[in-house]
Amino acid sequence: MTTQLIEAKKGNITPEMEYVAQQEDINVNTLREKVALGRVVILKNNTRKNSKPVGVGEGLTVKINANIGTSFEKSSTEEEIQKVKIIEKTGAHVLMDLSTGHNIDETRLAIIKESSIPLGTVPMYQAGKEAIDEYNDLGKLSKDKLFSDIEKHCKTGVDFITVHCGVTKFVVDALEKQGRIMDIVSRGGSMLACWIKATGKENPLYEYYDELLDIAKTYDVTLSLGDGLRPGCGYDAGDRAQVAETLILGELVKRAREAGVQSMVEGPGHVPLNKIPAMMETIKVLTDYAPLYVLGPLVTDIAPGYDHITSAIGGTLAAYHGADFLCYVTPAEHLGLPDARQVREGIITSLIAAHAADVARGNKKAIEQDKLMSVARKNLDWNKQAEYAIDKCVFEPIMTGKPCTMCGQYCSVKIFKEYFNS
């Protein structure tokens, strides 16, 4: 039983390390050293055969994740598979299945079968939903049921799991004493806080963390240590409850590394622009520079319908100051579940943010891509521009004279081609 982290500590270079190093255009020994330190994780379940490993962390390009999943109101495995196809075609590096609707296991297995990029899940969603379905009481969820679902997800090929281990009795108590405008906005965090209040017991993900590590180690599943107390509005950003949880996550990162288990840390959330640099540095220091996975951050709270834009603004700055992994936000954020087109729009926007940060961080590949695009523009070479563009479909109408096959609309760039040809 081994993991990428264990092999890296031994000085061994795995096929997954070689693949990631080639994709990132970096020295494989440099990559191995960063994996050994826990500053890079390689997302790849050791039982999954049809996925390509993805590296996340220090010195690598900024990655983005796209969330999909069924809900109680809308549950269609077929629709989620259509989103998977769009996610891969559009260029997201990773996806997460956050299903809480009917047939959760069926949906997850279908996504694993149809996708070739790493998959993440939140097993607490399934365990909590099924406890409510059976008992109409989240407090009846047992530790054994929760850990059974965690192992089921890992065994079926999930590459990383979000686990809100830092939502402890102490942190929940600190939040209650402090107070907040938005309280807890994390679904997994709120489930565990409710469970703690209902039972009076400690969070089993924290109390039995060693058992969790054993499961993750068996399948080389990366633990994404969830930010259950992430701020749900800018006003709450950086409060005592958020910092208290981050301190615990730092402790858990250390224990995971000692056990040979890969781990990364999740971050906010809603953060005003001026607070982002210090917050990224604080989280990085408190968690010993573990890879940092952020949602957004959204820099303002008054842009419903456009939160993919507020997220991209914050994501660029966050990545420039140390975030390694951006979770996309769609135009449907705060309004409802995204459809396939909104999923695509969220991915494109997040990819722009990640690339802008890569350029600012001095990534040679990103800088060269911008340079090549500039040369193609000078030469009015539409084929090359399409090759280097993040959203390649905008050039399809220019080159074919027909609506693009992805979004079914003529793109405004066509106007410029007609102007230059006149």
N, C-alpha and C positions, 0 to 999 in steps of 0.2 A: 504493500500500500504506500503509494508515494504521491507527491504533488509537484507542480512546477517550482514552488518555493523550496521544498526539500531538495530537489535535484539541483537547484541553483546554489543552495548553501553547500552542497557537496562539490561544487565546481563543475557540474555536468551541464552540457548544453543539449536541450531536448529538441526534437523536430519542430515543436510549437515555437520555441525561442528562435530557431533558424528562420521560420516562416515570418514571424513578426519583425525580426531584424531586417529581412529582405523588404518587406512592405514599407517599413519606416526609413529604410536606407541608412541604418546605423550599424555600428560594429556589434556583432553578436555577443562578444565578451562584455562590452559595456552594458548591453541589455541584461545579460545574466547577472551582473553585479547589482543592477537596480532591482531585479526580481528577488535576489537574495536578501536585499535590505528591506524588502516590502514596499518599496517606492513605486514599483510597477507590478501590476497583476496581469495575468494572461487568462482571458475568459475562454475556458474550454473544459467542459465536463469530460472526464476520461472514458465515459461510456458512449458518448455521442460521436457518430461516425460521419455525419453529413454536414458538419459545420466547420467554418474556417476560424481559427483562433484570432482574437483581437487583443492587442496590448493597450493598456490604459495606465497612464501615469507619467512620472517625471521624464522629460526629454523626448516624449513621443508627441505626435500630432494630437490635437484635441478631438475627442470622439463625441458622437451624439447618439442618443437613444430615442426611439419612438415608441410610445405606449399605445397599446390596443387592448381590447377585451370586451366581453359581454357584460351586461348589467341586468338587473331585475326587470327594468323597463324595456330593454332591447337585447335579445339574445339570439344571435345567428352566427353559427360557426362559419357558414359560407361567406358572410360579409367580412368576418375577421380575416379569413384566408385571402380575400380580395385585397384587404389592407396590407397583408404581408407581402403580396406581390408588388404593390405600389411602394412599400417601404424599401424593398430590396432594389427595385428599379431606380428609385429616386436617390439612393445612396446613403441611407442611414447605416451606421456601423453595427448597431445593436438594436434589439427590440425587447419590449417587456409585455407579457400577457397579464393583465390585471383583472381578469374575468371574475365576476361575482354573480353571473346569471345562471341559467340552467346548463347542465352538461359541462361543468368546468374541466373535468378530466378529459373528455372527448375533445374539447376546444384546444387544450394545451397540447395533446398528442398530435392533433392535426397540424398545429402551428410548427411543432418540431419537425414533422414529416415534410412540410412544405418550405421550410426556411433553411438557409445555409449560413446565417449569421447567428452569433450568440443570442441566447434567450434568457431573460430574467423573469422571475415571478415573485409574488409575495404570498407565501403559503398561509399566512395568518388570515388572508382574505377568505380562502376556502374553508379553513377550520372554523373561523368565526361565523361565516354564513351558514354552514351546516349545523353548527350548534344552535343557532337561532331557529333554523328550520325544524330541528328535532325537539328542542326544549322551549322555544320562544324566550330564551334567556341566555345571553352571552356568558353570564357568570357560571353557567353549567359546562362551559368548555373545559375539558381536562387537559392536563399537561401531556398525557399520553396521546390524545387525539391530535394535538398541535404538532408534536414531534413526529407522529406517524405521517401526517400530511407533508411535513418538511422532507422526510426521507423519501416519500413517494415522488415528490417533485424532483428531487436529486436523482433518484433511481431511473426516472424516465428520461433524463437527459438535459435538464435545466442547467445552464452554465453559471448563473449567479442568482442568489436569492436576497431579497431585502428582508432583514430581520430587525425589528425595533427593540433591540436588547437594552438600549439606554433609557427606556421609559420605565424607570424604577419607582418604587414607593417613595423614595426620597425626592425624586424629580417631580412626581405628581403632587406631592405635598408642597414643594417649593412653588410650583405653578399656582396652586390654590391660594397660598399666602400672598403671592405677588399680585395675581390678577392680570388679565389681558383683555384687549378689545376682541380679538378673534379666537381666544382660547386655543384649542387644538384643532388644526385643519388636516393633519395627516390621518387618513383613514385607519391605517394600522396602529398609529400612535393612540388614536381615540379609542379603538377597540381594546387595546391593552390597558389604558387608563381606566376605562369602564370596568374591565375585568378585575383590576386591582382594587377599585373602590367596592365592587360587589362582593369580593371574596376576602378582602383584607390580607391577601397573600402577596408575596413578591412575584414580579414578572418572571414566569418560568424560563424565558429566553435568557434572562440574566442569571437566575438562580442555578439553572442547569446548563450553563454556557459550555462546560466541558463536554457534555453529551452532544450539544450542537456542533462543537468542533469535530467530534468523532465522525459525525455524519458527513460534514463538509469534506473532511480529509479523505474519506472513503472514495468519494466521487470527484475529488479535486474541484469542488464547487466553491466559487469565490463568495465570501460573505460581504454583502453590501449593507453596512451598519447604518440602519435608517435613522433619519432625523425626525423622530416622532414629535418633537417640540419645535419644528421649524416655524418661523413666523409666517402667519397668514395675511399679514398686512405690514406695510412699511413701518407703522408706528410701533409694532412689537419687535422689530428687528434688533437682535443683540441683547435681549433682556436676560435676566438671571436664569430663568428656566432653560433657555436655549444653551447658555454657556454651561450650566450644570450637566445637561445631557452630553455635551461635547466632551467634557472632562471624563465622563464615564466611557464614552466611545474610545478615547485615547487609551484608557486602561484595557479595553477589550481588543484593540488593535495589537497591543503588546502581547496579550495572551494568545491571540491567534497566530502571530508570528512564531512564538515559542513552540506552538503545537504543529507548525508546518502548514498552516492553513492560510490561503491568500485572503486578504480583506481590503476593502476600500470603505470610505466614509461618505455619507450623503450630507448635503448642505442645503441651505435655504434657496429658494423660498421668495419672499417679498423683502427686498432690501433697497433703501434709497441709494442712489448712485454714489453719493459721497461716503457711504459706509462700507461699500463693497471691498475696496483694497484692504482695509484693516481687518475686516471679517474673514477674508480668504487667508490672510497671513495668520490670524489667530487660530483658525481651525487647523491649518497645516501644522503649526507649532504644537498645538495641544494633542494632535494625533500622530506626531512624529513623521510628518510628511507622507502619510498614506495617500494613495490616489483619492482625489476629491471629486465627487459626483454631485452636481448642483442642478436644482430645478429652477431654471431661469438664470439668475434671479430677476424677478419683475421689479422694475424701478419706480413704478407708479401704480396706484390702485384705481385709476379713473378711466381706464381704456378698455372696457369690455368690448369684445369683438376684434380687438387689435392687440391682444396680449401676447401674440407671437412676436410682435414688434417690441413691446416693452421688455419681453424676455430676451430678445436678441441684443438689445442695448446692454442689458445687465450681463448677459452671458459673455459678450465680448470682453467687457472689463474684468469680469470674474476670471475668465480663462487667462487673460494677460497677467493677472496677479496670482495665478497658481492653480485654479481649477483645471481639472484634467478631462472632465466628462460632463457634457451638457445634456440634460433631459429636455427634449423639445416641448414647446408649448404651442397649441393650435389656436386659431381664431375662436374656437368654441370654448376655450378656458373660461370658467365661471358662468357659462351659459348652458352647457349641455355636452353630450358626447359628440366627438367629431365624426363627420362622414369621411369617405375616402378622399375626397378632394381637399378637405381641411387637413387631413393627415399629411398629404403631400405638401401643402403650403407650409405647415409647421416644420417639416423636415428641411425644406429649402431654406427657410428663414434661419433655422438653427445651424445649418451647414455654412451659411454666410457668416454667422457670428463666429463659428469655430475657425473658419479659414482666416477671417480678419485677425483673430487672436494669434493664429500661427504665424502670419506675416509679421505682426508686431513683436512676437517672441523671437524672430529671426530664423524661423524654420526655412531651410534652403529650398526644399521642394515647393513650399507654398509661395515663396518669393519668385522662384523660377516660373511657376505657373502663371503668376500675374504678368511677368515679363513677356512670356510667350503670347499671352492674350493681347498685350499691347502691340506686339509685332504683327499679329494676325489682323488686328484692327487697322493698323497703318496700311497693310496690304489688301484690305477689303476681302480677306480670305474667310468666307463664311464657314467653310468646312472646319478650318482650324479653330475658329471662334467657338463653334459648337463643341469641338473636342475639349477645349479648356474650360468651358463654362460650367458652373455648378448646376444650373438648370438648362440642360441641353435641348429640351423640347421647345424652347422659345425660338430656336433657329429652324425648326422643321417647316413652319409655314414659309419662311424665306427661301428655303431650298426646294420646296415641293409645290408651293403655291396653294397648299391645302391646309385645313385646320390641323393642328398637331394632334397626334393620336392619344396623348396623355390627357390634355385638358379640354380638347374639342373647341378651342377658340383661336382666332387669329391673334397673333402676338403683335404688340405695338412696334417691335423692331422692324417688321415688314415695311412700315412707313419709311424708315430711313433707307432701306435698300432701294425702294422706288425713287426716293429723292436723289440718291447717288447715281442711279442708272438713267435719270432724266437729263 
